């Protein structure tokens, strides 16, 4: 597996001969595109057609559970089974500053693949496929810039699958209770903006 990791990395990793515009684009994708996660979560919870809000908020709750599980699992694996990043192992070229912590599985990859899979399962097919394209772009960019191995992203994808399965299991068992408590908490914390009509009830 390590040989495959090295081979794929050497094929994807940027070099000093890579176009400057491509490195700039990859840097934006790797560093900033992950912001789509909180933006969509907030947007789906606070706004939408009245008849769709309950469904949207269920998607947000299940996605959040999946993310919490997947990211916790990622942190645990990274702490128990640390793996050197390419630049720590002095392999390839690096174009993005990053702490020399464990590379496997990728936190960015875990988050965005979990998010994309959640939308694919619980929102709409088109939104899930669009987010999956974003996830693949983020995965590519972080390997291209030399801060991750390709298999770090595969690990993130697999954790996303497990996270979504876990979230669905939790929702099947406790979904109604979770939804009711979240609604009560939301109405308590956001009573003023709800009254003003800034966000949906």
PyMOL CGO cylinders between C-alpha atoms (Angstrom):
from pymol import cmd
from pymol.cgo import CYLINDER

trace = [
    CYLINDER, 0.00, 0.00, 0.00, 2.85, 2.37, 0.77, 0.3, 1, 1, 1, 1, 1, 1,
    CYLINDER, 2.85, 2.37, 0.77, 4.31, 1.80, -2.69, 0.3, 1, 1, 1, 1, 1, 1,
    CYLINDER, 4.31, 1.80, -2.69, 0.95, 2.66, -4.23, 0.3, 1, 1, 1, 1, 1, 1,
    CYLINDER, 0.95, 2.66, -4.23, 0.77, 5.74, -1.99, 0.3, 1, 1, 1, 1, 1, 1,
    CYLINDER, 0.77, 5.74, -1.99, 4.20, 6.90, -3.19, 0.3, 1, 1, 1, 1, 1, 1,
    CYLINDER, 4.20, 6.90, -3.19, 3.40, 6.17, -6.83, 0.3, 1, 1, 1, 1, 1, 1,
    CYLINDER, 3.40, 6.17, -6.83, 0.11, 8.09, -6.79, 0.3, 1, 1, 1, 1, 1, 1,
    CYLINDER, 0.11, 8.09, -6.79, 1.68, 10.97, -4.85, 0.3, 1, 1, 1, 1, 1, 1,
    CYLINDER, 1.68, 10.97, -4.85, 4.53, 11.29, -7.36, 0.3, 1, 1, 1, 1, 1, 1,
    CYLINDER, 4.53, 11.29, -7.36, 1.98, 11.39, -10.17, 0.3, 1, 1, 1, 1, 1, 1,
    CYLINDER, 1.98, 11.39, -10.17, -0.23, 14.07, -8.55, 0.3, 1, 1, 1, 1, 1, 1,
    CYLINDER, -0.23, 14.07, -8.55, 2.27, 16.26, -6.62, 0.3, 1, 1, 1, 1, 1, 1,
    CYLINDER, 2.27, 16.26, -6.62, 3.06, 19.66, -8.10, 0.3, 1, 1, 1, 1, 1, 1,
    CYLINDER, 3.06, 19.66, -8.10, 6.61, 20.59, -9.07, 0.3, 1, 1, 1, 1, 1, 1,
    CYLINDER, 6.61, 20.59, -9.07, 8.40, 23.94, -9.54, 0.3, 1, 1, 1, 1, 1, 1,
    CYLINDER, 8.40, 23.94, -9.54, 7.51, 23.57, -13.23, 0.3, 1, 1, 1, 1, 1, 1,
    CYLINDER, 7.51, 23.57, -13.23, 3.77, 23.47, -12.51, 0.3, 1, 1, 1, 1, 1, 1,
    CYLINDER, 3.77, 23.47, -12.51, 1.82, 26.54, -13.73, 0.3, 1, 1, 1, 1, 1, 1,
    CYLINDER, 1.82, 26.54, -13.73, 1.60, 29.31, -11.16, 0.3, 1, 1, 1, 1, 1, 1,
    CYLINDER, 1.60, 29.31, -11.16, -2.13, 29.77, -11.78, 0.3, 1, 1, 1, 1, 1, 1,
    CYLINDER, -2.13, 29.77, -11.78, -2.77, 26.08, -11.08, 0.3, 1, 1, 1, 1, 1, 1,
    CYLINDER, -2.77, 26.08, -11.08, -0.89, 26.24, -7.78, 0.3, 1, 1, 1, 1, 1, 1,
    CYLINDER, -0.89, 26.24, -7.78, -2.87, 29.37, -6.86, 0.3, 1, 1, 1, 1, 1, 1,
    CYLINDER, -2.87, 29.37, -6.86, -6.16, 27.68, -7.73, 0.3, 1, 1, 1, 1, 1, 1,
    CYLINDER, -6.16, 27.68, -7.73, -5.20, 24.57, -5.76, 0.3, 1, 1, 1, 1, 1, 1,
    CYLINDER, -5.20, 24.57, -5.76, -4.26, 26.73, -2.77, 0.3, 1, 1, 1, 1, 1, 1,
    CYLINDER, -4.26, 26.73, -2.77, -7.69, 28.38, -2.78, 0.3, 1, 1, 1, 1, 1, 1,
    CYLINDER, -7.69, 28.38, -2.78, -9.43, 25.01, -3.07, 0.3, 1, 1, 1, 1, 1, 1,
    CYLINDER, -9.43, 25.01, -3.07, -7.29, 23.39, -0.37, 0.3, 1, 1, 1, 1, 1, 1,
    CYLINDER, -7.29, 23.39, -0.37, -7.51, 26.23, 2.13, 0.3, 1, 1, 1, 1, 1, 1,
    CYLINDER, -7.51, 26.23, 2.13, -10.83, 28.02, 1.59, 0.3, 1, 1, 1, 1, 1, 1,
    CYLINDER, -10.83, 28.02, 1.59, -13.38, 25.77, -0.12, 0.3, 1, 1, 1, 1, 1, 1,
    CYLINDER, -13.38, 25.77, -0.12, -13.97, 23.79, 3.08, 0.3, 1, 1, 1, 1, 1, 1,
    CYLINDER, -13.97, 23.79, 3.08, -15.98, 26.82, 4.29, 0.3, 1, 1, 1, 1, 1, 1,
    CYLINDER, -15.98, 26.82, 4.29, -18.87, 25.44, 2.24, 0.3, 1, 1, 1, 1, 1, 1,
    CYLINDER, -18.87, 25.44, 2.24, -19.63, 23.09, 5.16, 0.3, 1, 1, 1, 1, 1, 1,
    CYLINDER, -19.63, 23.09, 5.16, -20.58, 25.66, 7.85, 0.3, 1, 1, 1, 1, 1, 1,
    CYLINDER, -20.58, 25.66, 7.85, -22.20, 27.94, 5.26, 0.3, 1, 1, 1, 1, 1, 1,
    CYLINDER, -22.20, 27.94, 5.26, -24.56, 25.23, 4.01, 0.3, 1, 1, 1, 1, 1, 1,
    CYLINDER, -24.56, 25.23, 4.01, -25.31, 23.93, 7.50, 0.3, 1, 1, 1, 1, 1, 1,
    CYLINDER, -25.31, 23.93, 7.50, -26.26, 27.41, 8.73, 0.3, 1, 1, 1, 1, 1, 1,
    CYLINDER, -26.26, 27.41, 8.73, -28.20, 28.21, 5.55, 0.3, 1, 1, 1, 1, 1, 1,
    CYLINDER, -28.20, 28.21, 5.55, -30.25, 25.01, 5.59, 0.3, 1, 1, 1, 1, 1, 1,
    CYLINDER, -30.25, 25.01, 5.59, -31.14, 25.40, 9.27, 0.3, 1, 1, 1, 1, 1, 1,
    CYLINDER, -31.14, 25.40, 9.27, -32.10, 29.07, 9.29, 0.3, 1, 1, 1, 1, 1, 1,
    CYLINDER, -32.10, 29.07, 9.29, -33.70, 29.61, 5.87, 0.3, 1, 1, 1, 1, 1, 1,
    CYLINDER, -33.70, 29.61, 5.87, -35.85, 27.77, 3.34, 0.3, 1, 1, 1, 1, 1, 1,
    CYLINDER, -35.85, 27.77, 3.34, -39.40, 27.16, 2.22, 0.3, 1, 1, 1, 1, 1, 1,
    CYLINDER, -39.40, 27.16, 2.22, -41.74, 26.60, 5.16, 0.3, 1, 1, 1, 1, 1, 1,
    CYLINDER, -41.74, 26.60, 5.16, -42.75, 23.13, 3.99, 0.3, 1, 1, 1, 1, 1, 1,
    CYLINDER, -42.75, 23.13, 3.99, -39.13, 22.03, 3.61, 0.3, 1, 1, 1, 1, 1, 1,
    CYLINDER, -39.13, 22.03, 3.61, -37.63, 23.34, 6.85, 0.3, 1, 1, 1, 1, 1, 1,
    CYLINDER, -37.63, 23.34, 6.85, -38.28, 20.20, 8.89, 0.3, 1, 1, 1, 1, 1, 1,
    CYLINDER, -38.28, 20.20, 8.89, -36.59, 18.03, 6.26, 0.3, 1, 1, 1, 1, 1, 1,
    CYLINDER, -36.59, 18.03, 6.26, -33.68, 20.46, 5.93, 0.3, 1, 1, 1, 1, 1, 1,
    CYLINDER, -33.68, 20.46, 5.93, -33.13, 20.53, 9.68, 0.3, 1, 1, 1, 1, 1, 1,
    CYLINDER, -33.13, 20.53, 9.68, -33.19, 16.74, 9.82, 0.3, 1, 1, 1, 1, 1, 1,
    CYLINDER, -33.19, 16.74, 9.82, -30.45, 16.72, 7.16, 0.3, 1, 1, 1, 1, 1, 1,
    CYLINDER, -30.45, 16.72, 7.16, -28.45, 19.24, 9.20, 0.3, 1, 1, 1, 1, 1, 1,
    CYLINDER, -28.45, 19.24, 9.20, -28.82, 17.20, 12.41, 0.3, 1, 1, 1, 1, 1, 1,
    CYLINDER, -28.82, 17.20, 12.41, -27.85, 13.90, 10.78, 0.3, 1, 1, 1, 1, 1, 1,
    CYLINDER, -27.85, 13.90, 10.78, -24.95, 15.52, 8.92, 0.3, 1, 1, 1, 1, 1, 1,
    CYLINDER, -24.95, 15.52, 8.92, -23.68, 17.05, 12.17, 0.3, 1, 1, 1, 1, 1, 1,
    CYLINDER, -23.68, 17.05, 12.17, -23.81, 13.68, 13.94, 0.3, 1, 1, 1, 1, 1, 1,
    CYLINDER, -23.81, 13.68, 13.94, -21.94, 12.07, 11.03, 0.3, 1, 1, 1, 1, 1, 1,
    CYLINDER, -21.94, 12.07, 11.03, -19.31, 14.83, 11.07, 0.3, 1, 1, 1, 1, 1, 1,
    CYLINDER, -19.31, 14.83, 11.07, -18.80, 14.60, 14.84, 0.3, 1, 1, 1, 1, 1, 1,
    CYLINDER, -18.80, 14.60, 14.84, -18.33, 10.84, 14.65, 0.3, 1, 1, 1, 1, 1, 1,
    CYLINDER, -18.33, 10.84, 14.65, -16.06, 10.90, 11.59, 0.3, 1, 1, 1, 1, 1, 1,
    CYLINDER, -16.06, 10.90, 11.59, -13.87, 13.76, 12.86, 0.3, 1, 1, 1, 1, 1, 1,
    CYLINDER, -13.87, 13.76, 12.86, -13.53, 12.14, 16.30, 0.3, 1, 1, 1, 1, 1, 1,
    CYLINDER, -13.53, 12.14, 16.30, -12.53, 8.87, 14.66, 0.3, 1, 1, 1, 1, 1, 1,
    CYLINDER, -12.53, 8.87, 14.66, -10.03, 10.73, 12.44, 0.3, 1, 1, 1, 1, 1, 1,
    CYLINDER, -10.03, 10.73, 12.44, -8.41, 12.43, 15.45, 0.3, 1, 1, 1, 1, 1, 1,
    CYLINDER, -8.41, 12.43, 15.45, -8.22, 9.12, 17.31, 0.3, 1, 1, 1, 1, 1, 1,
    CYLINDER, -8.22, 9.12, 17.31, -6.62, 7.29, 14.40, 0.3, 1, 1, 1, 1, 1, 1,
    CYLINDER, -6.62, 7.29, 14.40, -4.14, 10.12, 13.88, 0.3, 1, 1, 1, 1, 1, 1,
    CYLINDER, -4.14, 10.12, 13.88, -3.15, 10.03, 17.55, 0.3, 1, 1, 1, 1, 1, 1,
    CYLINDER, -3.15, 10.03, 17.55, -2.87, 6.24, 17.81, 0.3, 1, 1, 1, 1, 1, 1,
    CYLINDER, -2.87, 6.24, 17.81, -1.35, 5.54, 14.38, 0.3, 1, 1, 1, 1, 1, 1,
    CYLINDER, -1.35, 5.54, 14.38, 0.62, 8.63, 13.34, 0.3, 1, 1, 1, 1, 1, 1,
    CYLINDER, 0.62, 8.63, 13.34, 1.80, 8.78, 9.73, 0.3, 1, 1, 1, 1, 1, 1,
    CYLINDER, 1.80, 8.78, 9.73, 4.35, 11.23, 8.35, 0.3, 1, 1, 1, 1, 1, 1,
    CYLINDER, 4.35, 11.23, 8.35, 3.28, 13.82, 5.84, 0.3, 1, 1, 1, 1, 1, 1,
    CYLINDER, 3.28, 13.82, 5.84, 5.20, 13.86, 2.53, 0.3, 1, 1, 1, 1, 1, 1,
    CYLINDER, 5.20, 13.86, 2.53, 7.20, 16.97, 3.42, 0.3, 1, 1, 1, 1, 1, 1,
    CYLINDER, 7.20, 16.97, 3.42, 8.18, 15.48, 6.80, 0.3, 1, 1, 1, 1, 1, 1,
    CYLINDER, 8.18, 15.48, 6.80, 9.49, 12.43, 4.95, 0.3, 1, 1, 1, 1, 1, 1,
    CYLINDER, 9.49, 12.43, 4.95, 11.29, 14.81, 2.54, 0.3, 1, 1, 1, 1, 1, 1,
    CYLINDER, 11.29, 14.81, 2.54, 9.35, 13.48, -0.43, 0.3, 1, 1, 1, 1, 1, 1,
    CYLINDER, 9.35, 13.48, -0.43, 8.10, 15.61, -3.29, 0.3, 1, 1, 1, 1, 1, 1,
    CYLINDER, 8.10, 15.61, -3.29, 7.43, 19.35, -3.26, 0.3, 1, 1, 1, 1, 1, 1,
    CYLINDER, 7.43, 19.35, -3.26, 5.31, 21.35, -0.83, 0.3, 1, 1, 1, 1, 1, 1,
    CYLINDER, 5.31, 21.35, -0.83, 3.45, 24.55, -1.74, 0.3, 1, 1, 1, 1, 1, 1,
    CYLINDER, 3.45, 24.55, -1.74, 1.19, 24.96, 1.30, 0.3, 1, 1, 1, 1, 1, 1,
    CYLINDER, 1.19, 24.96, 1.30, 2.38, 25.65, 4.86, 0.3, 1, 1, 1, 1, 1, 1,
    CYLINDER, 2.38, 25.65, 4.86, 1.17, 22.96, 7.25, 0.3, 1, 1, 1, 1, 1, 1,
    CYLINDER, 1.17, 22.96, 7.25, 1.97, 21.65, 10.73, 0.3, 1, 1, 1, 1, 1, 1,
    CYLINDER, 1.97, 21.65, 10.73, 4.00, 18.41, 10.67, 0.3, 1, 1, 1, 1, 1, 1,
    CYLINDER, 4.00, 18.41, 10.67, 1.27, 16.39, 12.38, 0.3, 1, 1, 1, 1, 1, 1,
    CYLINDER, 1.27, 16.39, 12.38, -0.14, 13.02, 11.36, 0.3, 1, 1, 1, 1, 1, 1,
    CYLINDER, -0.14, 13.02, 11.36, -1.42, 12.90, 7.80, 0.3, 1, 1, 1, 1, 1, 1,
    CYLINDER, -1.42, 12.90, 7.80, -3.72, 9.86, 7.95, 0.3, 1, 1, 1, 1, 1, 1,
    CYLINDER, -3.72, 9.86, 7.95, -6.61, 10.19, 7.62, 0.3, 1, 1, 1, 1, 1, 1,
    CYLINDER, -6.61, 10.19, 7.62, -7.00, 13.70, 6.22, 0.3, 1, 1, 1, 1, 1, 1,
    CYLINDER, -7.00, 13.70, 6.22, -9.17, 15.94, 8.40, 0.3, 1, 1, 1, 1, 1, 1,
    CYLINDER, -9.17, 15.94, 8.40, -10.18, 18.01, 5.39, 0.3, 1, 1, 1, 1, 1, 1,
    CYLINDER, -10.18, 18.01, 5.39, -10.90, 14.87, 3.40, 0.3, 1, 1, 1, 1, 1, 1,
    CYLINDER, -10.90, 14.87, 3.40, -12.88, 13.32, 6.25, 0.3, 1, 1, 1, 1, 1, 1,
    CYLINDER, -12.88, 13.32, 6.25, -14.99, 16.46, 6.73, 0.3, 1, 1, 1, 1, 1, 1,
    CYLINDER, -14.99, 16.46, 6.73, -15.80, 17.16, 3.09, 0.3, 1, 1, 1, 1, 1, 1,
    CYLINDER, -15.80, 17.16, 3.09, -16.40, 13.53, 2.08, 0.3, 1, 1, 1, 1, 1, 1,
    CYLINDER, -16.40, 13.53, 2.08, -18.66, 13.01, 5.11, 0.3, 1, 1, 1, 1, 1, 1,
    CYLINDER, -18.66, 13.01, 5.11, -20.56, 16.16, 4.16, 0.3, 1, 1, 1, 1, 1, 1,
    CYLINDER, -20.56, 16.16, 4.16, -20.90, 15.13, 0.51, 0.3, 1, 1, 1, 1, 1, 1,
    CYLINDER, -20.90, 15.13, 0.51, -22.00, 11.61, 1.39, 0.3, 1, 1, 1, 1, 1, 1,
    CYLINDER, -22.00, 11.61, 1.39, -24.55, 12.98, 3.87, 0.3, 1, 1, 1, 1, 1, 1,
    CYLINDER, -24.55, 12.98, 3.87, -26.12, 15.16, 1.19, 0.3, 1, 1, 1, 1, 1, 1,
    CYLINDER, -26.12, 15.16, 1.19, -26.05, 12.28, -1.28, 0.3, 1, 1, 1, 1, 1, 1,
    CYLINDER, -26.05, 12.28, -1.28, -27.90, 10.08, 1.23, 0.3, 1, 1, 1, 1, 1, 1,
    CYLINDER, -27.90, 10.08, 1.23, -30.30, 12.55, 2.86, 0.3, 1, 1, 1, 1, 1, 1,
    CYLINDER, -30.30, 12.55, 2.86, -30.69, 15.67, 0.72, 0.3, 1, 1, 1, 1, 1, 1,
    CYLINDER, -30.69, 15.67, 0.72, -30.83, 15.47, -3.05, 0.3, 1, 1, 1, 1, 1, 1,
    CYLINDER, -30.83, 15.47, -3.05, -28.82, 13.49, -5.57, 0.3, 1, 1, 1, 1, 1, 1,
    CYLINDER, -28.82, 13.49, -5.57, -27.72, 16.59, -7.48, 0.3, 1, 1, 1, 1, 1, 1,
    CYLINDER, -27.72, 16.59, -7.48, -26.50, 18.39, -4.35, 0.3, 1, 1, 1, 1, 1, 1,
    CYLINDER, -26.50, 18.39, -4.35, -24.66, 15.27, -3.16, 0.3, 1, 1, 1, 1, 1, 1,
    CYLINDER, -24.66, 15.27, -3.16, -22.95, 14.84, -6.55, 0.3, 1, 1, 1, 1, 1, 1,
    CYLINDER, -22.95, 14.84, -6.55, -22.00, 18.52, -6.66, 0.3, 1, 1, 1, 1, 1, 1,
    CYLINDER, -22.00, 18.52, -6.66, -20.51, 18.32, -3.16, 0.3, 1, 1, 1, 1, 1, 1,
    CYLINDER, -20.51, 18.32, -3.16, -18.73, 15.09, -4.09, 0.3, 1, 1, 1, 1, 1, 1,
    CYLINDER, -18.73, 15.09, -4.09, -17.07, 16.98, -6.95, 0.3, 1, 1, 1, 1, 1, 1,
    CYLINDER, -17.07, 16.98, -6.95, -16.01, 19.63, -4.43, 0.3, 1, 1, 1, 1, 1, 1,
    CYLINDER, -16.01, 19.63, -4.43, -14.69, 16.87, -2.14, 0.3, 1, 1, 1, 1, 1, 1,
    CYLINDER, -14.69, 16.87, -2.14, -12.64, 15.33, -4.95, 0.3, 1, 1, 1, 1, 1, 1,
    CYLINDER, -12.64, 15.33, -4.95, -11.25, 18.78, -5.82, 0.3, 1, 1, 1, 1, 1, 1,
    CYLINDER, -11.25, 18.78, -5.82, -10.21, 19.40, -2.20, 0.3, 1, 1, 1, 1, 1, 1,
    CYLINDER, -10.21, 19.40, -2.20, -8.66, 15.93, -1.98, 0.3, 1, 1, 1, 1, 1, 1,
    CYLINDER, -8.66, 15.93, -1.98, -6.72, 16.50, -5.21, 0.3, 1, 1, 1, 1, 1, 1,
    CYLINDER, -6.72, 16.50, -5.21, -5.54, 19.97, -4.18, 0.3, 1, 1, 1, 1, 1, 1,
    CYLINDER, -5.54, 19.97, -4.18, -4.08, 18.87, -0.86, 0.3, 1, 1, 1, 1, 1, 1,
    CYLINDER, -4.08, 18.87, -0.86, -2.15, 16.05, -2.50, 0.3, 1, 1, 1, 1, 1, 1,
    CYLINDER, -2.15, 16.05, -2.50, -1.13, 18.33, -5.38, 0.3, 1, 1, 1, 1, 1, 1,
    CYLINDER, -1.13, 18.33, -5.38, 0.28, 20.89, -2.92, 0.3, 1, 1, 1, 1, 1, 1,
    CYLINDER, 0.28, 20.89, -2.92, 2.26, 18.21, -1.09, 0.3, 1, 1, 1, 1, 1, 1,
    CYLINDER, 2.26, 18.21, -1.09, 0.63, 18.14, 2.36, 0.3, 1, 1, 1, 1, 1, 1,
    CYLINDER, 0.63, 18.14, 2.36, -1.15, 14.77, 2.04, 0.3, 1, 1, 1, 1, 1, 1,
    CYLINDER, -1.15, 14.77, 2.04, -0.77, 11.32, 0.57, 0.3, 1, 1, 1, 1, 1, 1,
    CYLINDER, -0.77, 11.32, 0.57, -3.52, 10.05, -1.76, 0.3, 1, 1, 1, 1, 1, 1,
    CYLINDER, -3.52, 10.05, -1.76, -4.49, 7.28, 0.67, 0.3, 1, 1, 1, 1, 1, 1,
    CYLINDER, -4.49, 7.28, 0.67, -5.08, 9.91, 3.38, 0.3, 1, 1, 1, 1, 1, 1,
    CYLINDER, -5.08, 9.91, 3.38, -8.04, 10.99, 1.26, 0.3, 1, 1, 1, 1, 1, 1,
    CYLINDER, -8.04, 10.99, 1.26, -9.25, 7.41, 0.77, 0.3, 1, 1, 1, 1, 1, 1,
    CYLINDER, -9.25, 7.41, 0.77, -9.19, 7.09, 4.57, 0.3, 1, 1, 1, 1, 1, 1,
    CYLINDER, -9.19, 7.09, 4.57, -11.28, 10.26, 4.85, 0.3, 1, 1, 1, 1, 1, 1,
    CYLINDER, -11.28, 10.26, 4.85, -13.82, 8.89, 2.37, 0.3, 1, 1, 1, 1, 1, 1,
    CYLINDER, -13.82, 8.89, 2.37, -14.14, 5.60, 4.27, 0.3, 1, 1, 1, 1, 1, 1,
    CYLINDER, -14.14, 5.60, 4.27, -14.61, 7.43, 7.57, 0.3, 1, 1, 1, 1, 1, 1,
    CYLINDER, -14.61, 7.43, 7.57, -17.29, 9.52, 5.89, 0.3, 1, 1, 1, 1, 1, 1,
    CYLINDER, -17.29, 9.52, 5.89, -19.14, 6.32, 4.95, 0.3, 1, 1, 1, 1, 1, 1,
    CYLINDER, -19.14, 6.32, 4.95, -18.91, 5.01, 8.51, 0.3, 1, 1, 1, 1, 1, 1,
    CYLINDER, -18.91, 5.01, 8.51, -19.94, 8.38, 9.93, 0.3, 1, 1, 1, 1, 1, 1,
    CYLINDER, -19.94, 8.38, 9.93, -23.09, 8.48, 7.80, 0.3, 1, 1, 1, 1, 1, 1,
    CYLINDER, -23.09, 8.48, 7.80, -23.99, 4.90, 8.75, 0.3, 1, 1, 1, 1, 1, 1,
    CYLINDER, -23.99, 4.90, 8.75, -23.52, 5.77, 12.42, 0.3, 1, 1, 1, 1, 1, 1,
    CYLINDER, -23.52, 5.77, 12.42, -25.66, 8.92, 12.09, 0.3, 1, 1, 1, 1, 1, 1,
    CYLINDER, -25.66, 8.92, 12.09, -28.46, 7.00, 10.40, 0.3, 1, 1, 1, 1, 1, 1,
    CYLINDER, -28.46, 7.00, 10.40, -28.40, 4.37, 13.15, 0.3, 1, 1, 1, 1, 1, 1,
    CYLINDER, -28.40, 4.37, 13.15, -28.54, 7.06, 15.85, 0.3, 1, 1, 1, 1, 1, 1,
    CYLINDER, -28.54, 7.06, 15.85, -31.40, 8.80, 14.03, 0.3, 1, 1, 1, 1, 1, 1,
    CYLINDER, -31.40, 8.80, 14.03, -33.37, 5.58, 13.66, 0.3, 1, 1, 1, 1, 1, 1,
    CYLINDER, -33.37, 5.58, 13.66, -33.12, 5.05, 17.42, 0.3, 1, 1, 1, 1, 1, 1,
    CYLINDER, -33.12, 5.05, 17.42, -33.35, 8.60, 18.81, 0.3, 1, 1, 1, 1, 1, 1,
    CYLINDER, -33.35, 8.60, 18.81, -34.26, 10.87, 15.87, 0.3, 1, 1, 1, 1, 1, 1,
    CYLINDER, -34.26, 10.87, 15.87, -37.59, 12.15, 17.17, 0.3, 1, 1, 1, 1, 1, 1,
    CYLINDER, -37.59, 12.15, 17.17, -36.16, 13.02, 20.59, 0.3, 1, 1, 1, 1, 1, 1,
    CYLINDER, -36.16, 13.02, 20.59, -33.12, 14.72, 19.07, 0.3, 1, 1, 1, 1, 1, 1,
    CYLINDER, -33.12, 14.72, 19.07, -35.28, 16.78, 16.67, 0.3, 1, 1, 1, 1, 1, 1,
    CYLINDER, -35.28, 16.78, 16.67, -37.58, 17.95, 19.48, 0.3, 1, 1, 1, 1, 1, 1,
    CYLINDER, -37.58, 17.95, 19.48, -34.69, 19.00, 21.72, 0.3, 1, 1, 1, 1, 1, 1,
    CYLINDER, -34.69, 19.00, 21.72, -32.93, 20.83, 18.89, 0.3, 1, 1, 1, 1, 1, 1,
    CYLINDER, -32.93, 20.83, 18.89, -36.14, 22.72, 18.03, 0.3, 1, 1, 1, 1, 1, 1,
    CYLINDER, -36.14, 22.72, 18.03, -36.64, 23.77, 21.66, 0.3, 1, 1, 1, 1, 1, 1,
    CYLINDER, -36.64, 23.77, 21.66, -33.01, 24.87, 21.98, 0.3, 1, 1, 1, 1, 1, 1,
    CYLINDER, -33.01, 24.87, 21.98, -33.23, 26.78, 18.70, 0.3, 1, 1, 1, 1, 1, 1,
    CYLINDER, -33.23, 26.78, 18.70, -36.41, 28.63, 19.71, 0.3, 1, 1, 1, 1, 1, 1,
    CYLINDER, -36.41, 28.63, 19.71, -34.88, 29.50, 23.08, 0.3, 1, 1, 1, 1, 1, 1,
    CYLINDER, -34.88, 29.50, 23.08, -31.54, 30.78, 21.71, 0.3, 1, 1, 1, 1, 1, 1,
    CYLINDER, -31.54, 30.78, 21.71, -32.91, 32.56, 18.65, 0.3, 1, 1, 1, 1, 1, 1,
    CYLINDER, -32.91, 32.56, 18.65, -36.24, 33.86, 19.96, 0.3, 1, 1, 1, 1, 1, 1,
    CYLINDER, -36.24, 33.86, 19.96, -35.39, 37.48, 19.09, 0.3, 1, 1, 1, 1, 1, 1,
    CYLINDER, -35.39, 37.48, 19.09, -34.27, 36.98, 15.44, 0.3, 1, 1, 1, 1, 1, 1,
    CYLINDER, -34.27, 36.98, 15.44, -37.21, 34.58, 14.91, 0.3, 1, 1, 1, 1, 1, 1,
    CYLINDER, -37.21, 34.58, 14.91, -39.62, 37.26, 16.17, 0.3, 1, 1, 1, 1, 1, 1,
    CYLINDER, -39.62, 37.26, 16.17, -38.02, 39.82, 13.88, 0.3, 1, 1, 1, 1, 1, 1,
    CYLINDER, -38.02, 39.82, 13.88, -38.34, 37.47, 10.90, 0.3, 1, 1, 1, 1, 1, 1,
    CYLINDER, -38.34, 37.47, 10.90, -34.60, 37.42, 10.23, 0.3, 1, 1, 1, 1, 1, 1,
    CYLINDER, -34.60, 37.42, 10.23, -34.58, 33.63, 10.40, 0.3, 1, 1, 1, 1, 1, 1,
    CYLINDER, -34.58, 33.63, 10.40, -37.29, 31.03, 9.93, 0.3, 1, 1, 1, 1, 1, 1,
    CYLINDER, -37.29, 31.03, 9.93, -39.27, 29.68, 12.86, 0.3, 1, 1, 1, 1, 1, 1,
]
cmd.load_cgo(trace, "trace")
